[in-house]
Amino acid sequence: MKIINGKDSGRNIFMPAHIRPTQNLLRKAVFDIIGHDLDGLSFLDLFSGSGAMGFEALSCGASEVCMVERDSKCVECIEENLMIIKPGERGQKASLIVKDVFSSVKEMARQGRKFHVVFFDPPFDMRLGRKTLKTLMSHDILHPNSFLVAQYGNDETLPELDGVVEIAGRFLLVRDKIYGSSHLTVFERQAKEGI
């Protein structure tokens, strides 16, 4: 698999054989929406798989990328990819949490950690999109001006979305589109007045 955005565009990264990779078209769409210059921003990649989205974020200049994955083969792959990309040599911070996504999000909220972009792409057969969104809405780990990006299977639905709507009084719908077997939904969290 190749990185398609940013300064590492064209570089190969390892990918476990047993996972469904995020399509190039969808990866491009995500960064077209959130921007290709992530300098100084933090990025959280949940259900990381190969870490492709996290490595795309590093390639686009994110100062901090945190990947959460518990599958041992995926963890090995992410560790190998970290040795190839070497974000520390460029002054970037990359970390890997080997733990369940839901307990990780709760722990990050307790620690007061905040991210500018949160991306999640759970295994489609587990139908965890709705549960992941609900967990993220219940645990505040996003900066006031940030993006929440969900990739999930076409056979799953998130809460009803119609045009530009507010979710939990904080999030606006930016994109809701199908790419092959994947559904991509992007929310933007907007700062409340006075913040």
PLY file of the C-alpha trace (Angstrom):
ply
format ascii 1.0
element vertex 195
property float x
property float y
property float z
element edge 194
property int vertex1
property int vertex2
end_header
0.00 0.00 0.00
1.21 3.50 -0.82
0.76 6.79 1.02
-1.12 9.10 -1.34
-1.10 12.50 0.39
1.59 14.87 1.62
5.37 14.74 1.66
5.52 10.91 1.88
3.25 10.48 -1.16
4.31 7.36 -3.08
6.05 5.67 -0.13
5.10 2.07 0.52
3.86 0.90 3.90
3.12 -2.63 5.08
-0.46 -3.85 5.32
-1.72 -7.01 7.07
-3.22 -9.51 4.64
-6.37 -10.12 6.69
-7.76 -6.57 6.80
-9.83 -4.42 4.44
-7.73 -1.36 3.54
-9.22 2.13 3.28
-9.54 2.79 -0.46
-7.28 5.40 -2.07
-10.32 7.37 -3.28
-11.72 7.51 0.25
-8.36 8.44 1.82
-8.02 11.25 -0.71
-11.59 12.41 0.00
-10.94 12.59 3.75
-7.88 14.82 3.35
-9.59 16.93 0.69
-12.24 17.68 3.34
-10.10 18.16 6.46
-7.18 19.71 4.58
-3.76 18.59 3.39
-1.85 20.84 5.80
-2.16 19.39 9.29
0.87 21.23 10.65
0.52 21.57 14.43
-2.62 19.39 14.57
-3.27 16.10 16.38
-4.88 13.07 14.72
-6.46 10.02 16.39
-6.83 6.86 14.26
-9.20 4.34 15.90
-9.33 0.71 14.67
-6.04 1.56 12.93
-5.43 -1.67 10.98
-2.21 -0.92 9.09
-2.18 2.65 10.41
-2.64 3.97 6.85
-4.80 6.94 7.89
-2.41 7.85 10.69
0.54 7.69 8.29
-1.36 9.85 5.78
-1.85 12.39 8.62
1.87 12.31 9.45
2.66 12.77 5.76
0.39 15.87 5.79
2.39 17.31 8.69
0.35 16.36 11.80
2.44 17.08 14.88
0.89 14.19 16.82
-0.73 10.96 15.65
-2.15 8.36 18.01
-3.20 4.97 16.64
-5.40 2.53 18.58
-5.38 -1.13 17.54
-5.55 -4.40 19.46
-5.13 -7.05 16.71
-1.61 -8.47 17.16
-0.84 -8.78 13.42
-1.98 -5.21 12.82
0.09 -4.01 15.79
3.21 -5.66 14.31
2.49 -4.02 10.97
2.04 -0.55 12.51
5.30 -0.97 14.44
7.11 -1.90 11.20
5.57 1.10 9.42
6.67 3.40 12.25
10.25 2.18 11.72
9.97 3.01 8.01
8.39 6.48 8.37
10.39 7.53 11.48
8.19 10.46 12.53
10.44 11.29 15.51
13.24 12.27 13.14
10.95 14.97 11.71
9.88 16.26 15.13
6.51 14.52 14.97
5.06 12.42 17.74
3.45 9.05 16.92
2.11 6.59 19.46
0.38 3.24 19.34
-2.11 2.12 21.98
-2.62 -1.64 22.02
-6.04 -1.76 23.61
-9.78 -1.83 22.98
-11.01 1.36 21.27
-13.90 2.01 23.67
-11.84 1.75 26.85
-9.09 3.80 25.18
-11.48 6.66 24.36
-12.81 6.66 27.94
-9.26 6.70 29.32
-8.24 9.58 27.01
-11.26 11.58 28.20
-10.26 10.97 31.85
-6.73 12.16 31.02
-8.07 15.29 29.32
-6.51 14.43 25.95
-7.87 16.33 22.94
-7.51 15.81 19.19
-8.12 18.00 16.14
-9.17 15.04 13.96
-10.63 11.71 15.05
-10.99 9.02 12.38
-12.64 5.66 12.96
-13.06 2.68 10.65
-14.18 -0.41 12.58
-14.34 -3.84 10.89
-17.53 -3.76 8.81
-18.68 -7.22 9.95
-18.72 -6.05 13.59
-21.09 -3.12 12.86
-19.47 -0.84 15.44
-19.97 2.52 13.70
-22.99 3.60 15.75
-21.43 2.43 19.04
-18.16 4.24 18.25
-19.95 7.49 17.39
-22.03 7.25 20.56
-18.88 6.68 22.65
-17.13 9.67 21.06
-20.16 11.91 21.62
-20.23 10.84 25.29
-16.51 11.40 25.98
-15.08 14.79 25.08
-11.74 14.19 23.36
-12.10 16.70 20.52
-10.79 20.27 20.39
-13.46 22.98 19.98
-12.74 23.30 16.23
-12.16 19.78 14.95
-13.31 16.98 12.65
-14.86 13.60 13.41
-14.57 11.22 10.44
-16.48 7.92 10.29
-16.01 5.13 7.77
-18.43 2.23 8.08
-20.21 -0.41 5.99
-23.19 0.40 3.78
-25.36 -2.01 5.77
-24.98 0.09 8.92
-26.55 3.44 9.70
-25.54 6.27 11.98
-28.20 8.54 13.54
-30.59 10.11 11.00
-28.84 12.82 9.00
-30.62 15.27 6.77
-28.58 18.06 5.20
-26.71 20.17 7.73
-27.77 19.05 11.19
-26.39 19.38 14.69
-25.51 16.28 16.67
-25.44 16.66 20.46
-25.56 20.43 19.93
-21.91 20.53 18.87
-21.34 18.88 15.49
-22.29 19.86 11.94
-22.53 17.37 9.08
-19.92 18.16 6.39
-20.06 15.06 4.16
-22.22 11.93 3.95
-21.32 9.86 0.89
-20.94 6.26 -0.27
-17.67 5.08 -1.81
-18.12 1.49 -3.06
-18.88 -0.67 0.00
-17.88 2.14 2.39
-19.94 4.95 3.82
-18.04 8.11 4.75
-19.55 10.62 7.16
-17.63 13.71 8.29
-18.69 16.00 11.13
-17.13 19.31 12.11
-17.19 20.36 15.71
-17.61 24.08 16.00
-16.58 26.08 19.03
-19.43 27.44 21.11
-19.71 31.21 21.26
-17.38 32.67 23.84
-14.89 29.76 23.70
0 1
1 2
2 3
3 4
4 5
5 6
6 7
7 8
8 9
9 10
10 11
11 12
12 13
13 14
14 15
15 16
16 17
17 18
18 19
19 20
20 21
21 22
22 23
23 24
24 25
25 26
26 27
27 28
28 29
29 30
30 31
31 32
32 33
33 34
34 35
35 36
36 37
37 38
38 39
39 40
40 41
41 42
42 43
43 44
44 45
45 46
46 47
47 48
48 49
49 50
50 51
51 52
52 53
53 54
54 55
55 56
56 57
57 58
58 59
59 60
60 61
61 62
62 63
63 64
64 65
65 66
66 67
67 68
68 69
69 70
70 71
71 72
72 73
73 74
74 75
75 76
76 77
77 78
78 79
79 80
80 81
81 82
82 83
83 84
84 85
85 86
86 87
87 88
88 89
89 90
90 91
91 92
92 93
93 94
94 95
95 96
96 97
97 98
98 99
99 100
100 101
101 102
102 103
103 104
104 105
105 106
106 107
107 108
108 109
109 110
110 111
111 112
112 113
113 114
114 115
115 116
116 117
117 118
118 119
119 120
120 121
121 122
122 123
123 124
124 125
125 126
126 127
127 128
128 129
129 130
130 131
131 132
132 133
133 134
134 135
135 136
136 137
137 138
138 139
139 140
140 141
141 142
142 143
143 144
144 145
145 146
146 147
147 148
148 149
149 150
150 151
151 152
152 153
153 154
154 155
155 156
156 157
157 158
158 159
159 160
160 161
161 162
162 163
163 164
164 165
165 166
166 167
167 168
168 169
169 170
170 171
171 172
172 173
173 174
174 175
175 176
176 177
177 178
178 179
179 180
180 181
181 182
182 183
183 184
184 185
185 186
186 187
187 188
188 189
189 190
190 191
191 192
192 193
193 194
